Amino acid sequence: MLAYIIRRTFAALVLLLVVSAVTFGIFFLLPKIAGETTDQLAAQYIGKNPTPAAMAAIKKNLGFDQPLYVQYWQFVKQIFVGAHYRYGPDATVCHVPCFGYSFKNHVEVWPEIRSRIPVTFSLAIGAAVLWLLAGVATGVVSALRPRSIFDRVAMGVALAGVSLPIFFTGALLLTLFSYKWPIFSNVHYVNFTDDPLSWASNLVLPWISLAFLYSALYARLTRSGMLETMNEDYIRTARAKGLVEHKVVVRHGLRAALTPILTIFGMDLGLLLGGAVITEQVFSLQGIGFFAVSAISDNDLPKILGVTLVAAFFIVLCNLLVDLLYAAVDPRVRLS
């Protein structure tokens, strides 16, 4: 087990390094390949009508006049040791972890992202709990009663959930339950530590709009996996030995069907932790996704770069956790 954890952790660290290299290439190498000059690249970090002195300072601070391998080393190094930027007699510090510095707004990127992480975490974790419980439970019941009325209705609702985009279901929920019937009026984010009840009530509609889409996918996947698993020989053997039916379903059937569910759960949760862009836009939640859209609208490359790195980190981390959960769900994975 320990060797399995070490292998997976090492693979995750290598993947993070590869992601950082790809991200660096997208933001710094591809523009040069496309024909951008150093001055044009530096101008994107300053804003409109940059002065020659500001251009020279940006090129020096970001190392645009140095070889690419030196720029990449500085790019990785600043995450762990921070960075210092100088404009004439003034110096600006980007503290650890330094995920970039917005020269347009003169703010560090990481504190901006960090202040929005609780919003995105609250949205993603709450929705994930809902779609796991609803999706897996619906899929199991549908698989145990195939072609029944419940199965047909559940799969019909699941098909609607997969087909309807989040911006439609979110706007519909707001129209019905916030404006027409003000059950959840004035939806906004409240810190959990300030008022847990208000925190939950303000996130009910965003949770449902997100969970409706994902629970539909998980219900269909669980049903498919359970139908295949419940016809295996070891399931018939367990029943023949007199094992109680719910233990057969949970310990043998569901446990074997969980592997593909864990796989997509790691990807889905990682992507949401990187910013539930559409949901945050619909409900005006100031999370990482909302921050990313604002950065793109302002063409603020350091902020876009910072969000990209943080989102990639969450995806790799969630996949690492899923790899470790595989060993708990299926002991055969430890030997792979």
Phi and psi in degrees as GROMACS dihedral restraints (atoms count N, CA, C in turn):
[ dihedral_restraints ]
;  ai    aj    ak    al  type     phi  dphi    fc
    3     4     5     6     1   -63.7    20    10
    4     5     6     7     1   -41.2    20    10
    6     7     8     9     1   -63.7    20    10
    7     8     9    10     1   -37.6    20    10
    9    10    11    12     1   -63.7    20    10
   10    11    12    13     1   -44.1    20    10
   12    13    14    15     1   -63.4    20    10
   13    14    15    16     1   -42.1    20    10
   15    16    17    18     1   -63.8    20    10
   16    17    18    19     1   -43.0    20    10
   18    19    20    21     1   -61.8    20    10
   19    20    21    22     1   -45.9    20    10
   21    22    23    24     1   -68.1    20    10
   22    23    24    25     1   -38.2    20    10
   24    25    26    27     1   -66.2    20    10
   25    26    27    28     1   -43.0    20    10
   27    28    29    30     1   -62.4    20    10
   28    29    30    31     1   -41.7    20    10
   30    31    32    33     1   -62.9    20    10
   31    32    33    34     1   -37.8    20    10
   33    34    35    36     1   -66.1    20    10
   34    35    36    37     1   -39.5    20    10
   36    37    38    39     1   -65.2    20    10
   37    38    39    40     1   -42.1    20    10
   39    40    41    42     1   -62.5    20    10
   40    41    42    43     1   -41.1    20    10
   42    43    44    45     1   -63.6    20    10
   43    44    45    46     1   -39.0    20    10
   45    46    47    48     1   -62.5    20    10
   46    47    48    49     1   -39.2    20    10
   48    49    50    51     1   -64.5    20    10
   49    50    51    52     1   -42.2    20    10
   51    52    53    54     1   -63.8    20    10
   52    53    54    55     1   -42.0    20    10
   54    55    56    57     1   -62.0    20    10
   55    56    57    58     1   -41.4    20    10
   57    58    59    60     1   -63.3    20    10
   58    59    60    61     1   -39.0    20    10
   60    61    62    63     1   -66.9    20    10
   61    62    63    64     1   -42.4    20    10
   63    64    65    66     1   -64.7    20    10
   64    65    66    67     1   -42.9    20    10
   66    67    68    69     1   -62.2    20    10
   67    68    69    70     1   -43.4    20    10
   69    70    71    72     1   -60.3    20    10
   70    71    72    73     1   -42.9    20    10
   72    73    74    75     1   -62.9    20    10
   73    74    75    76     1   -39.2    20    10
   75    76    77    78     1   -64.2    20    10
   76    77    78    79     1   -41.5    20    10
   78    79    80    81     1   -89.2    20    10
   79    80    81    82     1   -24.0    20    10
   81    82    83    84     1  -121.3    20    10
   82    83    84    85     1   -31.8    20    10
   84    85    86    87     1   -90.4    20    10
   85    86    87    88     1   -46.8    20    10
   87    88    89    90     1   -59.5    20    10
   88    89    90    91     1   -41.1    20    10
   90    91    92    93     1   -58.3    20    10
   91    92    93    94     1   -36.9    20    10
   93    94    95    96     1   -69.6    20    10
   94    95    96    97     1   -39.5    20    10
   96    97    98    99     1   -63.0    20    10
   97    98    99   100     1   -35.4    20    10
   99   100   101   102     1   -74.8    20    10
  100   101   102   103     1    -7.4    20    10
  102   103   104   105     1   108.7    20    10
  103   104   105   106     1     4.4    20    10
  105   106   107   108     1   -71.0    20    10
  106   107   108   109     1   138.3    20    10
  108   109   110   111     1   -83.7    20    10
  109   110   111   112     1   169.3    20    10
  111   112   113   114     1   -62.3    20    10
  112   113   114   115     1   -37.9    20    10
  114   115   116   117     1   -65.4    20    10
  115   116   117   118     1   -41.1    20    10
  117   118   119   120     1   -66.0    20    10
  118   119   120   121     1   -39.1    20    10
  120   121   122   123     1   -66.8    20    10
  121   122   123   124     1   -41.7    20    10
  123   124   125   126     1   -66.5    20    10
  124   125   126   127     1   -34.0    20    10
  126   127   128   129     1   -63.0    20    10
  127   128   129   130     1   -26.6    20    10
  129   130   131   132     1   -71.9    20    10
  130   131   132   133     1   -14.4    20    10
  132   133   134   135     1   -97.0    20    10
  133   134   135   136     1    -3.6    20    10
  135   136   137   138     1  -109.0    20    10
  136   137   138   139     1   -47.2    20    10
  138   139   140   141     1   125.0    20    10
  139   140   141   142     1  -164.4    20    10
  141   142   143   144     1   -78.1    20    10
  142   143   144   145     1   147.7    20    10
  144   145   146   147     1    50.8    20    10
  145   146   147   148     1    57.8    20    10
  147   148   149   150     1   -72.2    20    10
  148   149   150   151     1   145.1    20    10
  150   151   152   153     1   -82.4    20    10
  151   152   153   154     1   155.8    20    10
  153   154   155   156     1   -56.8    20    10
  154   155   156   157     1   -36.4    20    10
  156   157   158   159     1   -65.5    20    10
  157   158   159   160     1   -40.9    20    10
  159   160   161   162     1   -66.8    20    10
  160   161   162   163     1   -38.6    20    10
  162   163   164   165     1   -62.1    20    10
  163   164   165   166     1   -44.7    20    10
  165   166   167   168     1   -64.2    20    10
  166   167   168   169     1   -38.6    20    10
  168   169   170   171     1   -66.3    20    10
  169   170   171   172     1   -41.0    20    10
  171   172   173   174     1   -63.9    20    10
  172   173   174   175     1   -45.3    20    10
  174   175   176   177     1   -61.9    20    10
  175   176   177   178     1   -37.4    20    10
  177   178   179   180     1   -74.1    20    10
  178   179   180   181     1   -43.1    20    10
  180   181   182   183     1   -65.7    20    10
  181   182   183   184     1   -38.9    20    10
  183   184   185   186     1   -93.4    20    10
  184   185   186   187     1    -2.5    20    10
  186   187   188   189     1    71.2    20    10
  187   188   189   190     1    29.0    20    10
  189   190   191   192     1   -66.0    20    10
  190   191   192   193     1   -17.6    20    10
  192   193   194   195     1   -91.8    20    10
  193   194   195   196     1     6.2    20    10
  195   196   197   198     1  -106.4    20    10
  196   197   198   199     1   164.2    20    10
  198   199   200   201     1   -60.1    20    10
  199   200   201   202     1   157.4    20    10
  201   202   203   204     1   -62.2    20    10
  202   203   204   205     1   -38.4    20    10
  204   205   206   207     1   -66.9    20    10
  205   206   207   208     1   -32.8    20    10
  207   208   209   210     1   -69.0    20    10
  208   209   210   211     1   -41.7    20    10
  210   211   212   213     1   -61.2    20    10
  211   212   213   214     1   -41.5    20    10
  213   214   215   216     1   -66.4    20    10
  214   215   216   217     1   -40.4    20    10
  216   217   218   219     1   -61.5    20    10
  217   218   219   220     1   -43.9    20    10
  219   220   221   222     1   -64.7    20    10
  220   221   222   223     1   -35.6    20    10
  222   223   224   225     1   -62.0    20    10
  223   224   225   226     1   -44.2    20    10
  225   226   227   228     1   -75.8    20    10
  226   227   228   229     1   -40.4    20    10
  228   229   230   231     1   -62.1    20    10
  229   230   231   232     1   -39.4    20    10
  231   232   233   234     1   -66.2    20    10
  232   233   234   235     1   -22.6    20    10
  234   235   236   237     1   -64.7    20    10
  235   236   237   238     1   -35.1    20    10
  237   238   239   240     1   -99.0    20    10
  238   239   240   241     1   -26.3    20    10
  240   241   242   243     1  -120.7    20    10
  241   242   243   244     1    -3.5    20    10
  243   244   245   246     1    83.9    20    10
  244   245   246   247     1  -176.8    20    10
  246   247   248   249     1  -149.1    20    10
  247   248   249   250     1   155.3    20    10
  249   250   251   252     1  -123.2    20    10
  250   251   252   253     1   128.7    20    10
  252   253   254   255     1  -117.7    20    10
  253   254   255   256     1   136.5    20    10
  255   256   257   258     1  -122.2    20    10
  256   257   258   259     1   133.6    20    10
  258   259   260   261     1  -123.5    20    10
  259   260   261   262     1    95.5    20    10
  261   262   263   264     1    62.7    20    10
  262   263   264   265     1  -124.2    20    10
  264   265   266   267     1   -80.0    20    10
  265   266   267   268     1   -13.9    20    10
  267   268   269   270     1   -92.2    20    10
  268   269   270   271     1   146.8    20    10
  270   271   272   273     1  -128.0    20    10
  271   272   273   274     1   140.4    20    10
  273   274   275   276     1  -119.2    20    10
  274   275   276   277     1   136.4    20    10
  276   277   278   279     1  -109.4    20    10
  277   278   279   280     1   133.1    20    10
  279   280   281   282     1  -107.3    20    10
  280   281   282   283     1   108.9    20    10
  282   283   284   285     1   -75.3    20    10
  283   284   285   286     1   162.0    20    10
  285   286   287   288     1   -72.5    20    10
  286   287   288   289     1   135.9    20    10
  288   289   290   291     1   -81.1    20    10
  289   290   291   292     1   131.0    20    10
  291   292   293   294     1   -93.1    20    10
  292   293   294   295     1   103.0    20    10
  294   295   296   297     1   -98.3    20    10
  295   296   297   298     1    21.5    20    10
  297   298   299   300     1   121.7    20    10
  298   299   300   301     1   164.6    20    10
  300   301   302   303     1  -136.1    20    10
  301   302   303   304     1   124.3    20    10
  303   304   305   306     1   -79.4    20    10
  304   305   306   307     1   108.6    20    10
  306   307   308   309     1   -78.2    20    10
  307   308   309   310     1   -13.9    20    10
  309   310   311   312     1   -78.0    20    10
  310   311   312   313     1   -42.5    20    10
  312   313   314   315     1  -105.4    20    10
  313   314   315   316     1    -4.4    20    10
  315   316   317   318     1    55.6    20    10
  316   317   318   319     1    52.4    20    10
  318   319   320   321     1  -136.5    20    10
  319   320   321   322     1   152.1    20    10
  321   322   323   324     1   -76.3    20    10
  322   323   324   325     1   144.4    20    10
  324   325   326   327     1   -75.5    20    10
  325   326   327   328     1   -42.1    20    10
  327   328   329   330     1   -60.9    20    10
  328   329   330   331     1   -46.5    20    10
  330   331   332   333     1   -59.1    20    10
  331   332   333   334     1   -34.3    20    10
  333   334   335   336     1   -65.0    20    10
  334   335   336   337     1   -43.1    20    10
  336   337   338   339     1   -69.6    20    10
  337   338   339   340     1   -43.3    20    10
  339   340   341   342     1   -58.7    20    10
  340   341   342   343     1   -37.8    20    10
  342   343   344   345     1   -68.2    20    10
  343   344   345   346     1   -18.9    20    10
  345   346   347   348     1  -101.0    20    10
  346   347   348   349     1    -9.5    20    10
  348   349   350   351     1   -60.8    20    10
  349   350   351   352     1   -42.4    20    10
  351   352   353   354     1   -57.7    20    10
  352   353   354   355     1   -36.0    20    10
  354   355   356   357     1   -64.8    20    10
  355   356   357   358     1   -50.0    20    10
  357   358   359   360     1   -66.5    20    10
  358   359   360   361     1   -40.6    20    10
  360   361   362   363     1   -61.3    20    10
  361   362   363   364     1   -45.8    20    10
  363   364   365   366     1   -60.5    20    10
  364   365   366   367     1   -43.1    20    10
  366   367   368   369     1   -66.4    20    10
  367   368   369   370     1   -47.4    20    10
  369   370   371   372     1   -70.0    20    10
  370   371   372   373     1   -46.1    20    10
  372   373   374   375     1   -66.6    20    10
  373   374   375   376     1   -44.7    20    10
  375   376   377   378     1   -62.7    20    10
  376   377   378   379     1   -44.2    20    10
  378   379   380   381     1   -65.1    20    10
  379   380   381   382     1   -38.0    20    10
  381   382   383   384     1   -63.5    20    10
  382   383   384   385     1   -41.3    20    10
  384   385   386   387     1   -62.4    20    10
  385   386   387   388     1   -43.1    20    10
  387   388   389   390     1   -64.0    20    10
  388   389   390   391     1   -48.1    20    10
  390   391   392   393     1   -72.6    20    10
  391   392   393   394     1   -29.1    20    10
  393   394   395   396     1   -67.3    20    10
  394   395   396   397     1   -49.3    20    10
  396   397   398   399     1   -63.0    20    10
  397   398   399   400     1   -48.8    20    10
  399   400   401   402     1   -70.5    20    10
  400   401   402   403     1   -45.1    20    10
  402   403   404   405     1   -68.0    20    10
  403   404   405   406     1   -47.9    20    10
  405   406   407   408     1   -67.8    20    10
  406   407   408   409     1   -43.6    20    10
  408   409   410   411     1   -62.2    20    10
  409   410   411   412     1   -43.5    20    10
  411   412   413   414     1   -64.7    20    10
  412   413   414   415     1   -41.8    20    10
  414   415   416   417     1   -64.3    20    10
  415   416   417   418     1   -39.7    20    10
  417   418   419   420     1   -65.9    20    10
  418   419   420   421     1   -47.5    20    10
  420   421   422   423     1   -63.7    20    10
  421   422   423   424     1   -40.3    20    10
  423   424   425   426     1   -64.4    20    10
  424   425   426   427     1   -37.7    20    10
  426   427   428   429     1   -69.7    20    10
  427   428   429   430     1   -33.9    20    10
  429   430   431   432     1   -76.8    20    10
  430   431   432   433     1   -21.1    20    10
  432   433   434   435     1  -128.0    20    10
  433   434   435   436     1    63.6    20    10
  435   436   437   438     1   -64.2    20    10
  436   437   438   439     1   142.1    20    10
  438   439   440   441     1    64.4    20    10
  439   440   441   442     1    14.8    20    10
  441   442   443   444     1   -83.1    20    10
  442   443   444   445     1   174.8    20    10
  444   445   446   447     1   -62.7    20    10
  445   446   447   448     1   -42.6    20    10
  447   448   449   450     1   -60.5    20    10
  448   449   450   451     1   -43.6    20    10
  450   451   452   453     1   -61.5    20    10
  451   452   453   454     1   -45.4    20    10
  453   454   455   456     1   -66.5    20    10
  454   455   456   457     1   -42.8    20    10
  456   457   458   459     1   -66.9    20    10
  457   458   459   460     1   -44.5    20    10
  459   460   461   462     1   -62.7    20    10
  460   461   462   463     1   -43.9    20    10
  462   463   464   465     1   -70.8    20    10
  463   464   465   466     1   -29.2    20    10
  465   466   467   468     1   -66.4    20    10
  466   467   468   469     1   -43.9    20    10
  468   469   470   471     1   -64.7    20    10
  469   470   471   472     1   -38.8    20    10
  471   472   473   474     1   -63.0    20    10
  472   473   474   475     1   -40.1    20    10
  474   475   476   477     1   -63.0    20    10
  475   476   477   478     1   -40.3    20    10
  477   478   479   480     1   -65.3    20    10
  478   479   480   481     1   -40.0    20    10
  480   481   482   483     1   -64.3    20    10
  481   482   483   484     1   -38.9    20    10
  483   484   485   486     1   -68.4    20    10
  484   485   486   487     1   -34.4    20    10
  486   487   488   489     1   -80.1    20    10
  487   488   489   490     1   -31.9    20    10
  489   490   491   492     1   -84.8    20    10
  490   491   492   493     1   126.2    20    10
  492   493   494   495     1   -73.0    20    10
  493   494   495   496     1   158.4    20    10
  495   496   497   498     1   -64.8    20    10
  496   497   498   499     1   -36.3    20    10
  498   499   500   501     1   -66.7    20    10
  499   500   501   502     1   -22.3    20    10
  501   502   503   504     1   -80.1    20    10
  502   503   504   505     1   -50.9    20    10
  504   505   506   507     1   -65.1    20    10
  505   506   507   508     1   -36.7    20    10
  507   508   509   510     1   -64.5    20    10
  508   509   510   511     1   -46.2    20    10
  510   511   512   513     1   -65.2    20    10
  511   512   513   514     1   -37.0    20    10
  513   514   515   516     1   -65.0    20    10
  514   515   516   517     1   -43.6    20    10
  516   517   518   519     1   -63.6    20    10
  517   518   519   520     1   -39.9    20    10
  519   520   521   522     1   -64.0    20    10
  520   521   522   523     1   -43.3    20    10
  522   523   524   525     1   -61.9    20    10
  523   524   525   526     1   -43.2    20    10
  525   526   527   528     1   -79.8    20    10
  526   527   528   529     1   -49.1    20    10
  528   529   530   531     1  -103.1    20    10
  529   530   531   532     1    -1.0    20    10
  531   532   533   534     1  -116.9    20    10
  532   533   534   535     1   -34.7    20    10
  534   535   536   537     1  -105.3    20    10
  535   536   537   538     1   -52.9    20    10
  537   538   539   540     1   -71.4    20    10
  538   539   540   541     1   -51.8    20    10
  540   541   542   543     1  -116.5    20    10
  541   542   543   544     1    99.3    20    10
  543   544   545   546     1   -72.8    20    10
  544   545   546   547     1    60.5    20    10
  546   547   548   549     1   -74.3    20    10
  547   548   549   550     1   -42.1    20    10
  549   550   551   552     1  -120.7    20    10
  550   551   552   553     1    72.0    20    10
  552   553   554   555     1   -81.2    20    10
  553   554   555   556     1   152.5    20    10
  555   556   557   558     1    53.2    20    10
  556   557   558   559     1    59.1    20    10
  558   559   560   561     1   -66.1    20    10
  559   560   561   562     1   124.2    20    10
  561   562   563   564     1  -156.4    20    10
  562   563   564   565     1   165.7    20    10
  564   565   566   567     1   -86.3    20    10
  565   566   567   568     1   135.0    20    10
  567   568   569   570     1  -124.3    20    10
  568   569   570   571     1   134.5    20    10
  570   571   572   573     1   -60.8    20    10
  571   572   573   574     1   138.5    20    10
  573   574   575   576     1   -60.3    20    10
  574   575   576   577     1   -39.8    20    10
  576   577   578   579     1   -69.7    20    10
  577   578   579   580     1   -23.7    20    10
  579   580   581   582     1   -77.3    20    10
  580   581   582   583     1   -46.8    20    10
  582   583   584   585     1  -158.3    20    10
  583   584   585   586     1    93.8    20    10
  585   586   587   588     1   -58.2    20    10
  586   587   588   589     1   -38.1    20    10
  588   589   590   591     1   -67.1    20    10
  589   590   591   592     1   -44.6    20    10
  591   592   593   594     1   -67.3    20    10
  592   593   594   595     1   -35.4    20    10
  594   595   596   597     1   -57.2    20    10
  595   596   597   598     1   -47.2    20    10
  597   598   599   600     1   -71.2    20    10
  598   599   600   601     1   -43.5    20    10
  600   601   602   603     1   -65.0    20    10
  601   602   603   604     1   -33.4    20    10
  603   604   605   606     1   -77.0    20    10
  604   605   606   607     1   -15.0    20    10
  606   607   608   609     1  -105.0    20    10
  607   608   609   610     1     0.8    20    10
  609   610   611   612     1   -59.6    20    10
  610   611   612   613     1   -49.7    20    10
  612   613   614   615     1   -65.2    20    10
  613   614   615   616     1   -46.0    20    10
  615   616   617   618     1   -60.0    20    10
  616   617   618   619     1   -39.7    20    10
  618   619   620   621     1   -61.1    20    10
  619   620   621   622     1   -45.9    20    10
  621   622   623   624     1   -65.7    20    10
  622   623   624   625     1   -42.7    20    10
  624   625   626   627     1   -63.2    20    10
  625   626   627   628     1   -38.7    20    10
  627   628   629   630     1   -72.6    20    10
  628   629   630   631     1   -46.1    20    10
  630   631   632   633     1   -67.1    20    10
  631   632   633   634     1   -29.2    20    10
  633   634   635   636     1   -62.2    20    10
  634   635   636   637     1   -42.4    20    10
  636   637   638   639     1   -68.0    20    10
  637   638   639   640     1   -50.9    20    10
  639   640   641   642     1   -73.0    20    10
  640   641   642   643     1   -37.1    20    10
  642   643   644   645     1   -64.1    20    10
  643   644   645   646     1   -31.5    20    10
  645   646   647   648     1   -63.5    20    10
  646   647   648   649     1   -43.8    20    10
  648   649   650   651     1   -64.2    20    10
  649   650   651   652     1   -43.1    20    10
  651   652   653   654     1   -70.2    20    10
  652   653   654   655     1   -33.8    20    10
  654   655   656   657     1   -64.2    20    10
  655   656   657   658     1   -44.4    20    10
  657   658   659   660     1   -66.3    20    10
  658   659   660   661     1   -41.8    20    10
  660   661   662   663     1   -67.7    20    10
  661   662   663   664     1   -42.3    20    10
  663   664   665   666     1   -64.2    20    10
  664   665   666   667     1   -43.3    20    10
  666   667   668   669     1   -59.6    20    10
  667   668   669   670     1   -46.3    20    10
  669   670   671   672     1   -61.8    20    10
  670   671   672   673     1   -45.3    20    10
  672   673   674   675     1   -66.4    20    10
  673   674   675   676     1   -39.6    20    10
  675   676   677   678     1   -69.1    20    10
  676   677   678   679     1   -39.5    20    10
  678   679   680   681     1   -60.4    20    10
  679   680   681   682     1   -38.7    20    10
  681   682   683   684     1   -72.0    20    10
  682   683   684   685     1   -41.2    20    10
  684   685   686   687     1   -71.3    20    10
  685   686   687   688     1   -39.8    20    10
  687   688   689   690     1   -69.0    20    10
  688   689   690   691     1    -9.2    20    10
  690   691   692   693     1   -99.3    20    10
  691   692   693   694     1     5.6    20    10
  693   694   695   696     1   -75.5    20    10
  694   695   696   697     1   158.3    20    10
  696   697   698   699     1   -63.7    20    10
  697   698   699   700     1   -38.6    20    10
  699   700   701   702     1   -68.2    20    10
  700   701   702   703     1   -23.1    20    10
  702   703   704   705     1   -70.5    20    10
  703   704   705   706     1   -43.0    20    10
  705   706   707   708     1   -65.3    20    10
  706   707   708   709     1   -35.3    20    10
  708   709   710   711     1   -65.4    20    10
  709   710   711   712     1   -42.2    20    10
  711   712   713   714     1   -62.4    20    10
  712   713   714   715     1   -40.4    20    10
  714   715   716   717     1   -68.1    20    10
  715   716   717   718     1   -38.8    20    10
  717   718   719   720     1   -65.6    20    10
  718   719   720   721     1   -28.4    20    10
  720   721   722   723     1   -79.2    20    10
  721   722   723   724     1    -3.4    20    10
  723   724   725   726     1    91.0    20    10
  724   725   726   727     1    15.8    20    10
  726   727   728   729     1   -68.9    20    10
  727   728   729   730     1   139.5    20    10
  729   730   731   732     1   -58.2    20    10
  730   731   732   733     1   143.3    20    10
  732   733   734   735     1   -59.5    20    10
  733   734   735   736     1   -42.1    20    10
  735   736   737   738     1   -67.1    20    10
  736   737   738   739     1   -29.0    20    10
  738   739   740   741     1   -72.6    20    10
  739   740   741   742     1   -35.5    20    10
  741   742   743   744     1   -62.5    20    10
  742   743   744   745     1   -43.1    20    10
  744   745   746   747     1   -68.7    20    10
  745   746   747   748     1   -48.5    20    10
  747   748   749   750     1   -78.5    20    10
  748   749   750   751     1   -51.5    20    10
  750   751   752   753     1   -74.5    20    10
  751   752   753   754     1   -33.5    20    10
  753   754   755   756     1  -108.7    20    10
  754   755   756   757     1   -50.4    20    10
  756   757   758   759     1   -71.5    20    10
  757   758   759   760     1   -57.7    20    10
  759   760   761   762     1   -67.0    20    10
  760   761   762   763     1   -38.1    20    10
  762   763   764   765     1   -61.5    20    10
  763   764   765   766     1   -39.6    20    10
  765   766   767   768     1   -72.0    20    10
  766   767   768   769     1   -28.2    20    10
  768   769   770   771     1   -85.9    20    10
  769   770   771   772     1    -5.1    20    10
  771   772   773   774     1   -76.8    20    10
  772   773   774   775     1   -21.7    20    10
  774   775   776   777     1   -58.3    20    10
  775   776   777   778     1   -52.6    20    10
  777   778   779   780     1   -65.7    20    10
  778   779   780   781     1   -28.9    20    10
  780   781   782   783     1   -67.4    20    10
  781   782   783   784     1   -42.9    20    10
  783   784   785   786     1   -61.7    20    10
  784   785   786   787     1   -36.4    20    10
  786   787   788   789     1   -60.6    20    10
  787   788   789   790     1   -53.0    20    10
  789   790   791   792     1   -74.3    20    10
  790   791   792   793     1   -26.5    20    10
  792   793   794   795     1   -64.1    20    10
  793   794   795   796     1   -41.2    20    10
  795   796   797   798     1   -61.3    20    10
  796   797   798   799     1   -42.5    20    10
  798   799   800   801     1   -67.3    20    10
  799   800   801   802     1   -45.6    20    10
  801   802   803   804     1   -64.3    20    10
  802   803   804   805     1   -46.3    20    10
  804   805   806   807     1   -66.2    20    10
  805   806   807   808     1   -40.4    20    10
  807   808   809   810     1   -61.1    20    10
  808   809   810   811     1   -42.4    20    10
  810   811   812   813     1   -64.9    20    10
  811   812   813   814     1   -40.7    20    10
  813   814   815   816     1   -68.2    20    10
  814   815   816   817     1   -37.4    20    10
  816   817   818   819     1   -66.4    20    10
  817   818   819   820     1   -24.7    20    10
  819   820   821   822     1   -77.7    20    10
  820   821   822   823     1    -4.5    20    10
  822   823   824   825     1   128.9    20    10
  823   824   825   826     1   110.2    20    10
  825   826   827   828     1   -83.5    20    10
  826   827   828   829     1    81.8    20    10
  828   829   830   831     1   -58.7    20    10
  829   830   831   832     1   -54.5    20    10
  831   832   833   834     1   -66.8    20    10
  832   833   834   835     1   -45.7    20    10
  834   835   836   837     1   -62.5    20    10
  835   836   837   838     1   -42.3    20    10
  837   838   839   840     1   -66.0    20    10
  838   839   840   841     1   -33.7    20    10
  840   841   842   843     1   -69.5    20    10
  841   842   843   844     1   -43.8    20    10
  843   844   845   846     1   -63.4    20    10
  844   845   846   847     1   -42.4    20    10
  846   847   848   849     1   -99.7    20    10
  847   848   849   850     1     7.8    20    10
  849   850   851   852     1    54.3    20    10
  850   851   852   853     1    44.7    20    10
  852   853   854   855     1   -92.6    20    10
  853   854   855   856     1   126.9    20    10
  855   856   857   858     1   -82.3    20    10
  856   857   858   859     1    64.9    20    10
  858   859   860   861     1   -99.5    20    10
  859   860   861   862     1  -166.2    20    10
  861   862   863   864     1   -66.2    20    10
  862   863   864   865     1   -38.9    20    10
  864   865   866   867     1   -62.9    20    10
  865   866   867   868     1   -43.4    20    10
  867   868   869   870     1   -61.9    20    10
  868   869   870   871     1   -41.1    20    10
  870   871   872   873     1   -63.4    20    10
  871   872   873   874     1   -40.0    20    10
  873   874   875   876     1   -64.7    20    10
  874   875   876   877     1   -43.6    20    10
  876   877   878   879     1   -63.4    20    10
  877   878   879   880     1   -41.3    20    10
  879   880   881   882     1   -63.3    20    10
  880   881   882   883     1   -40.2    20    10
  882   883   884   885     1   -65.0    20    10
  883   884   885   886     1   -39.5    20    10
  885   886   887   888     1   -66.8    20    10
  886   887   888   889     1   -41.5    20    10
  888   889   890   891     1   -62.5    20    10
  889   890   891   892     1   -36.8    20    10
  891   892   893   894     1   -85.9    20    10
  892   893   894   895     1    -3.8    20    10
  894   895   896   897     1    53.9    20    10
  895   896   897   898     1    43.2    20    10
  897   898   899   900     1   -95.5    20    10
  898   899   900   901     1    92.2    20    10
  900   901   902   903     1   -61.4    20    10
  901   902   903   904     1   -41.2    20    10
  903   904   905   906     1   -58.6    20    10
  904   905   906   907     1   -37.7    20    10
  906   907   908   909     1   -68.2    20    10
  907   908   909   910     1   -42.3    20    10
  909   910   911   912     1   -61.8    20    10
  910   911   912   913     1   -43.0    20    10
  912   913   914   915     1   -62.4    20    10
  913   914   915   916     1   -43.4    20    10
  915   916   917   918     1   -62.7    20    10
  916   917   918   919     1   -44.2    20    10
  918   919   920   921     1   -63.3    20    10
  919   920   921   922     1   -40.0    20    10
  921   922   923   924     1   -60.7    20    10
  922   923   924   925     1   -45.3    20    10
  924   925   926   927     1   -65.7    20    10
  925   926   927   928     1   -43.7    20    10
  927   928   929   930     1   -65.5    20    10
  928   929   930   931     1   -42.8    20    10
  930   931   932   933     1   -63.0    20    10
  931   932   933   934     1   -41.9    20    10
  933   934   935   936     1   -62.3    20    10
  934   935   936   937     1   -39.2    20    10
  936   937   938   939     1   -61.3    20    10
  937   938   939   940     1   -44.1    20    10
  939   940   941   942     1   -64.2    20    10
  940   941   942   943     1   -39.9    20    10
  942   943   944   945     1   -65.6    20    10
  943   944   945   946     1   -45.0    20    10
  945   946   947   948     1   -64.7    20    10
  946   947   948   949     1   -41.6    20    10
  948   949   950   951     1   -63.1    20    10
  949   950   951   952     1   -44.5    20    10
  951   952   953   954     1   -64.9    20    10
  952   953   954   955     1   -37.6    20    10
  954   955   956   957     1   -68.3    20    10
  955   956   957   958     1   -33.3    20    10
  957   958   959   960     1   -64.8    20    10
  958   959   960   961     1   -43.6    20    10
  960   961   962   963     1   -62.8    20    10
  961   962   963   964     1   -38.1    20    10
  963   964   965   966     1   -65.0    20    10
  964   965   966   967     1   -41.9    20    10
  966   967   968   969     1   -58.6    20    10
  967   968   969   970     1   -39.0    20    10
  969   970   971   972     1   -71.7    20    10
  970   971   972   973     1   -33.9    20    10
  972   973   974   975     1   -69.8    20    10
  973   974   975   976     1   -28.7    20    10
  975   976   977   978     1   -53.6    20    10
  976   977   978   979     1   -42.4    20    10
  978   979   980   981     1   -63.9    20    10
  979   980   981   982     1   -32.6    20    10
  981   982   983   984     1   -75.9    20    10
  982   983   984   985     1   -36.3    20    10
  984   985   986   987     1   -78.3    20    10
  985   986   987   988     1   -43.1    20    10
  987   988   989   990     1  -131.9    20    10
  988   989   990   991     1   100.9    20    10
  990   991   992   993     1   -59.4    20    10
  991   992   993   994     1   -20.8    20    10
  993   994   995   996     1   -64.2    20    10
  994   995   996   997     1   -23.8    20    10
  996   997   998   999     1   -65.8    20    10
  997   998   999  1000     1   -31.0    20    10
  999  1000  1001  1002     1   -61.5    20    10
 1000  1001  1002  1003     1   -25.6    20    10
 1002  1003  1004  1005     1   -88.0    20    10
 1003  1004  1005  1006     1    -6.1    20    10
